[in-house]
Structure formats: structure tokens, C-alpha cells
């Protein structure tokens, strides 16, 4: 699956995320967040080279259970899962290299 440009209308349940097979990048953020907007070009470029990685773009905020279950505090936060297990995270990544390093830990 390629890069997802828009935030999901509804977040999946934590149990559904935990049951995911393969590598999944969950991006927590908000469409108005300048840090999130700034990270999009790097994230899109990295994911373009990883067609086997699933990308979930989740709008986060107060009272959002999925973000709270991962203890997300800053945006964007990328959580890299392999078969439902957290392998890495990148908080406010500013370079492609930061995202690549996180993905490499899931292999």
C-alpha cells in the first residue's frame, strides 16, 4: 500500500491494529499541524520505496483512544509495527533518514 494523503475518517480499534500482519506505519497527527504538514514529503518519498508497508494516517487529539493507547504526545508520531508489535517510533521526524531508520527496525 502506498502513502495515504488524507486522515482516516474513523480510527481502527487497538485490537484490529494489534492483529495486523506485516509492516504497518501508523502516522498520528492533525491536518492543521505544521510539523505534520512539514513531514509529508519525506514520508511520501520513503513509503514510495516500500510498497509492502501499510500506512494508516490517523487524526489524533484529546479523547482519541488509539493515540492514547500508544501514548502519543507530539505530532507527527510514526509508530512502526511488525505483525502487530511496535518495533520503532519516530517523533516529529524532519528527514527521510529518520523515517528510513524506523522502518529498518521493523525488518
Secondary structure by P-SEA (a helix, b strand, c coil): cccccccccccccaaaaaacccbbbbbbbccccaaaaaaaaaaaaaaaacccbbbbbbbcccccaaaaaaccccccbbbbbccccccccccccccaaaaaaaaaaac
